[in-house]
Amino acid sequence: MTDLQTRFLVVGAGMTGLAFANFIDDDDLLVVERESQIGGWCKTVRRDGFVWDYSGHFFHFKHPDVEAYLRRRMPDDDIVTVQKRSLIHLDGHRIDFPFQKNIHQLPKPLFIDALYDLFFRQEHQFDADIDPDSFQGMLYEKFGETISELFLVPYNEKLYACDLSRLDRNAMGRFFPHADLEEIIRNMRRPDNSSYNSTFTYPLNGAIRYVEALASEVPEERILTDAGVIDIDVHNRIATLADGRTVGFDHCISSAPFDRLLQITGIEHNPQVFTSNKVLVFNLGFDRKGPEDVHWIYFPQREVCFYRAGFYDNIMGTDRMSLYVEIGLTTDAVVDVASARDEVLQHLRQVGIVDGHELVAHHHVVLDPAYVHITEASNRAFDELSATLRCAGIHSIGRYGGWTYCSIEDNIVEARALAQRFNRLDST
């Protein structure tokens, strides 16, 4: 006998879970969320006149129907559409992103080295410890030594907080800005820095508006917050919540990190296969504007603690500099917030973003996990273990549930597709 019974138990009230709850044609569902608020990593913070997300969440819609669905369910907020301007800070120079298509903007000696190594990359003998089938090996293979070592390797090492030789060569999938030699040469005279997120939209009241749009279609009584799942009996299809209540289900749709799902289901696995980093995010509000011609800047230098800084004020058209700053860390790193914030402010001054500005508001959050480490082993294990879970009626989806690298829109599309499969089964 269980305390609650539902046909569809949705674990996680972030974008993925709420999207499934929107698109399933069945009222017999329950969404459980371990935090006190819905939204997952898409929460929004308002402080002293500043509007920040937990980190930079800018939506790059490739499916007009998905964007229209959300917009119809949103308040009359002004949503800005932005033509992205992103730069790379390198030794006092600012290079347009993506780096590999803009090496002609480097100082001449570095440009010559980069172009030479790119052209003769197939002839270069790389270190024996660089696995050609790894993400690091892919970078050297496609772009040569100089481009890799100036930006691609150090930046991604800061981002992932791991040795890139551990990652699968396709770890970033379609999100990695590939470019061949012809494109790189053409870009010197005919600039084309388009990428998957060349244009993005953003609500002036934060990304939480998208979350609220999805939640508006789910009855309040169907969403339980402060209701983390601590155990799932896969044989009897019973979940136990943190408060001791039990929930029987026919189908469980989980967007929880896959490694955590394996733990609470008791499915035997090798925990060393599923690794990730965490990201310390500082949201910082200053008394006046800073640089006005950029939306975010990448920092490959190892002596700069953060890998990226983004400018909410340049996206939202506000009159005070509003930053998010991201620091990649290993999952076991101990965070001293006050010291880390002081270091961030010092490094912002060193790179010229802060120049006599006064910090008037701040917020921080640790995203854990932030970026999963996609490896050949994790791909194989996910395919095998997720199939085992599906046999027990448990579907693991989303960025963390799918142990992948994807956009928020991808999560919505995946959740919709799963819901529609159930809908079709019910209609036959």
C-alpha positions in Angstrom: 0.0 0.0 0.0 1.5 3.4 -1.0 0.6 6.9 0.2 0.2 8.2 -3.3 -0.5 6.5 -6.7 0.0 8.0 -10.1 0.4 6.8 -13.6 3.2 9.2 -14.5 5.8 10.2 -11.8 7.9 13.0 -13.1 11.2 13.5 -11.1 12.4 17.1 -11.4 10.5 20.3 -12.0 13.0 21.9 -14.3 12.4 22.6 -18.0 12.5 18.9 -19.0 10.1 17.6 -16.3 7.6 20.5 -16.8 7.7 20.0 -20.5 6.8 16.4 -20.2 3.9 17.3 -17.9 2.7 19.9 -20.4 2.6 17.6 -23.4 1.3 14.3 -21.9 -2.4 13.9 -22.5 -3.1 12.5 -19.1 -4.0 14.2 -15.8 -2.9 11.3 -13.8 0.6 12.6 -13.1 2.7 13.9 -10.2 5.8 16.1 -10.5 8.2 15.9 -7.5 11.0 18.4 -7.0 13.6 18.2 -4.2 14.1 22.0 -4.1 11.7 24.4 -2.6 11.3 26.1 -6.0 10.7 24.9 -9.5 13.1 25.6 -12.3 16.2 23.5 -11.8 19.2 25.5 -13.0 16.8 28.0 -14.7 16.0 29.9 -11.5 16.1 33.7 -11.6 17.4 36.0 -8.8 16.3 39.6 -8.3 18.5 41.8 -6.1 18.8 45.6 -5.7 17.4 46.2 -9.2 19.4 43.5 -10.9 17.9 40.5 -12.6 20.2 37.4 -12.8 19.7 33.8 -13.6 21.6 31.0 -11.9 23.9 31.3 -14.9 23.6 32.5 -18.5 20.5 30.8 -19.9 19.9 32.3 -23.3 17.4 30.4 -25.6 18.5 29.6 -29.1 15.2 28.4 -30.6 15.5 26.3 -33.7 11.9 25.1 -33.5 9.5 28.1 -34.0 6.6 26.1 -32.7 8.4 25.5 -29.3 9.1 29.3 -29.0 5.5 30.1 -29.9 4.1 27.6 -27.4 6.1 29.3 -24.6 5.4 32.8 -25.7 1.6 32.2 -25.7 1.9 31.2 -22.0 4.0 34.1 -20.8 3.1 37.4 -19.3 3.4 40.5 -21.4 7.1 40.8 -20.7 9.2 42.4 -23.4 11.4 39.7 -24.8 14.6 40.9 -26.4 16.1 39.3 -29.5 19.8 39.7 -29.5 22.4 39.3 -32.3 25.2 37.7 -30.3 28.5 39.5 -30.0 31.1 37.3 -28.2 34.8 37.8 -27.9 37.9 36.0 -26.7 40.4 37.8 -24.4 43.9 36.7 -25.3 47.0 38.4 -24.0 45.4 41.8 -24.0 43.8 41.3 -27.4 40.1 40.7 -28.1 39.4 38.2 -30.9 36.0 37.4 -32.3 34.5 34.1 -31.5 34.9 31.4 -32.8 38.6 31.6 -32.4 39.6 29.2 -35.2 37.7 31.3 -37.8 39.4 34.5 -36.6 43.0 33.7 -36.3 43.8 36.6 -38.7 42.9 38.9 -35.9 45.9 37.7 -33.9 49.2 39.6 -33.8 51.1 38.7 -37.0 53.7 36.2 -35.5 50.9 34.2 -33.8 48.7 34.4 -36.9 51.5 33.0 -39.0 52.2 30.2 -36.5 48.4 29.4 -36.3 47.9 29.3 -40.1 51.1 27.3 -40.7 50.2 24.7 -38.1 46.6 24.5 -39.4 47.7 24.0 -43.0 50.4 21.3 -42.1 48.5 19.8 -39.2 48.5 16.3 -40.9 52.3 16.3 -41.0 52.8 17.3 -37.3 53.9 14.6 -34.9 51.9 15.2 -31.7 52.9 13.9 -28.3 52.4 10.2 -27.9 50.1 10.8 -24.8 47.5 12.6 -27.0 44.8 10.0 -27.8 43.6 10.7 -31.3 40.2 9.4 -30.4 39.8 11.9 -27.5 38.4 15.4 -27.5 41.9 16.7 -27.1 43.1 14.6 -30.1 40.2 15.9 -32.2 41.3 19.5 -31.5 44.9 18.9 -32.6 43.8 16.8 -35.6 41.5 19.4 -37.0 43.1 22.7 -36.0 46.8 22.1 -35.4 49.0 22.9 -32.4 48.9 26.7 -32.2 45.1 27.1 -32.4 44.7 24.3 -30.0 47.2 25.5 -27.4 46.3 29.2 -27.6 42.6 28.7 -27.0 40.8 25.4 -27.6 42.7 23.3 -25.1 43.2 25.7 -22.1 39.6 27.1 -22.4 38.0 23.7 -22.4 40.2 22.4 -19.6 39.0 25.4 -17.5 35.4 24.7 -18.6 35.3 20.9 -17.9 37.9 21.0 -15.1 39.5 17.8 -16.3 42.1 16.4 -18.7 40.6 16.6 -22.2 42.1 13.3 -23.2 39.4 11.7 -21.0 36.6 13.1 -23.1 35.1 11.6 -26.2 36.0 13.4 -29.4 32.4 14.2 -30.0 31.8 15.4 -26.4 30.2 18.7 -27.5 28.4 17.3 -30.5 26.8 20.0 -32.7 27.7 22.7 -30.2 31.4 22.7 -31.1 32.1 25.3 -33.7 33.9 23.3 -36.3 35.5 25.0 -39.3 37.5 23.7 -42.2 40.5 25.4 -43.8 38.4 26.9 -46.6 36.0 28.5 -44.1 38.9 29.9 -42.0 40.6 31.4 -45.0 37.3 32.8 -46.4 36.5 34.4 -43.0 39.6 36.6 -43.4 37.8 38.6 -46.1 34.2 37.7 -45.7 33.5 37.4 -42.0 30.9 34.9 -41.0 31.0 34.0 -37.4 27.5 32.4 -37.3 27.0 29.5 -34.9 24.1 27.6 -33.3 23.5 30.6 -31.0 24.1 33.5 -33.3 20.7 34.9 -32.3 19.0 34.3 -29.0 16.0 35.6 -27.0 15.8 36.6 -23.4 12.9 37.7 -21.2 13.6 41.0 -19.3 12.4 39.4 -16.1 14.7 36.4 -16.4 14.7 32.8 -17.7 12.3 31.8 -15.0 9.5 33.2 -17.2 10.0 30.3 -19.5 9.8 27.9 -16.5 6.6 29.6 -15.4 5.2 29.3 -18.9 5.5 25.6 -18.7 4.3 25.4 -15.1 1.2 27.4 -15.9 -0.2 24.4 -17.8 0.3 22.0 -14.8 -2.2 22.1 -12.0 -0.6 23.3 -8.8 -1.7 20.2 -6.8 0.3 18.1 -9.3 3.6 19.7 -8.4 5.2 18.8 -5.0 8.3 20.8 -4.0 10.6 19.9 -1.1 9.9 16.4 -2.3 13.2 14.7 -3.3 13.2 11.1 -4.2 15.6 9.0 -2.1 14.7 5.5 -3.3 13.0 3.8 -6.2 12.0 0.1 -5.9 12.3 -0.8 -9.6 10.6 -4.1 -9.3 7.4 -2.8 -7.5 7.6 0.6 -9.1 7.4 2.5 -5.8 9.4 5.7 -5.1 10.1 6.9 -1.6 10.3 10.6 -0.9 12.5 12.4 1.6 9.6 12.9 4.0 8.9 9.2 4.0 5.9 9.1 1.8 5.7 6.5 -0.9 4.5 6.9 -4.5 3.4 4.1 -6.7 3.8 4.7 -10.4 3.3 3.0 -13.8 5.9 5.2 -15.6 8.7 7.3 -14.1 10.2 10.2 -16.2 13.4 11.4 -14.5 15.5 14.4 -15.4 17.7 13.9 -12.3 21.4 13.4 -13.0 21.8 9.9 -14.3 24.4 8.8 -11.8 22.0 9.9 -8.9 19.2 8.0 -10.5 21.3 4.9 -10.6 22.1 5.3 -6.9 18.5 5.7 -5.8 17.3 2.7 -8.0 20.2 0.5 -6.7 21.1 -0.4 -10.3 24.6 -1.9 -10.2 27.1 0.3 -12.1 30.6 1.7 -12.0 30.4 5.2 -10.4 33.8 6.2 -11.9 32.3 6.1 -15.4 29.9 9.0 -14.7 31.9 12.0 -13.8 31.3 15.7 -14.2 32.4 19.1 -13.0 30.7 21.8 -11.0 30.6 25.5 -11.8 30.8 28.4 -9.3 28.7 31.3 -10.6 29.0 34.8 -9.4 26.3 37.3 -10.3 27.8 40.8 -9.9 26.1 44.2 -10.1 28.1 47.4 -10.4 27.3 51.1 -10.0 27.8 52.0 -13.7 28.3 50.5 -17.2 31.3 48.7 -18.4 32.1 47.5 -21.9 29.0 48.0 -24.1 29.9 46.1 -27.3 29.8 42.5 -26.1 27.5 39.9 -24.6 30.1 37.5 -23.2 33.8 37.0 -23.3 35.9 33.8 -23.1 39.1 33.6 -21.1 41.5 30.8 -21.9 44.3 32.1 -19.7 45.0 29.8 -16.8 46.0 32.8 -14.7 42.5 34.1 -14.9 40.2 32.2 -12.6 37.0 32.3 -14.6 36.5 30.9 -18.1 33.6 33.2 -19.1 32.0 36.5 -18.2 28.6 37.6 -19.5 27.0 41.0 -19.6 23.3 41.0 -18.7 23.1 44.8 -19.0 24.1 44.6 -22.7 21.5 42.0 -23.3 18.7 43.7 -21.4 19.6 47.3 -22.1 20.1 48.4 -18.5 22.3 51.3 -17.3 24.5 49.4 -14.8 27.0 46.7 -15.5 25.5 43.3 -14.6 27.8 40.3 -14.9 27.7 36.6 -14.5 31.1 35.0 -14.1 31.7 31.3 -14.3 34.5 29.2 -12.7 34.9 25.5 -13.5 35.8 23.2 -10.6 36.2 19.5 -9.9 33.3 18.0 -8.0 35.5 17.6 -4.9 36.8 21.2 -4.8 36.2 23.1 -1.6 34.7 26.5 -2.3 35.6 29.5 -0.2 33.1 32.0 -1.5 34.5 35.2 -0.1 38.0 34.4 -1.3 36.8 33.3 -4.7 34.7 36.5 -5.1 37.7 38.7 -4.1 39.8 36.8 -6.7 37.1 37.3 -9.4 37.0 41.0 -8.7 40.8 41.2 -8.9 40.9 39.4 -12.2 38.1 41.5 -13.6 40.2 44.5 -12.9 43.3 42.9 -14.5 41.5 42.1 -17.8 40.0 45.6 -17.9 36.3 44.8 -17.3 36.2 46.6 -14.0 37.9 50.0 -13.8 37.0 52.0 -10.7 33.5 50.4 -10.6 31.8 49.9 -7.2 30.2 46.5 -6.5 26.7 47.2 -5.2 25.1 43.8 -5.3 26.2 40.1 -5.6 24.9 36.6 -5.5 26.5 33.2 -6.0 25.5 29.6 -6.7 27.3 26.3 -7.2 25.9 24.3 -10.1 26.7 20.6 -9.4 26.7 18.9 -11.8 27.3 21.5 -14.5 29.0 19.9 -17.4 29.0 16.1 -17.6 32.1 14.3 -18.9 31.1 12.5 -22.0 33.4 9.5 -22.7 33.2 6.3 -24.7 32.7 4.5 -21.4 29.9 6.8 -20.3 28.1 6.5 -23.6 28.3 2.7 -23.6 27.2 2.5 -19.9 24.4 5.0 -20.4 23.0 3.0 -23.4 23.0 -0.3 -21.4 21.8 1.1 -18.1 19.1 3.3 -19.5 17.7 0.3 -21.4 17.5 -1.6 -18.1 15.7 1.3 -16.5 13.2 1.5 -19.4 12.3 -2.1 -18.8 11.2 -1.1 -15.3 9.2 1.8 -16.7 11.8 4.5 -15.9 12.8 6.9 -18.6 15.9 9.1 -18.0 15.9 12.2 -20.1 17.2 15.8 -20.3 20.7 17.1 -20.2 21.7 15.4 -17.0 19.2 12.5 -17.2 20.6 11.8 -20.7 24.2 12.4 -19.6 24.8 14.6 -22.6 25.5 18.1 -23.9 22.5 19.8 -25.2 20.4 23.0 -25.2 17.3 23.7 -23.1 15.2 23.7 -26.2 16.6 20.2 -26.9 15.3 19.1 -23.5 11.8 20.4 -24.3 11.8 18.7 -27.7 12.9 15.4 -26.2 10.3 15.6 -23.4 7.6 16.4 -25.9 8.6 13.5 -28.1 8.4 11.1 -25.2 5.0 12.4 -24.1 3.7 12.1 -27.7 4.8 8.5 -27.8 2.7 7.7 -24.8 -0.2 9.8 -26.2 -0.1 7.7 -29.4 -0.1 4.4 -27.5 -3.1 5.6 -25.5 -5.0 6.5 -28.6 -4.6 3.1 -30.3 
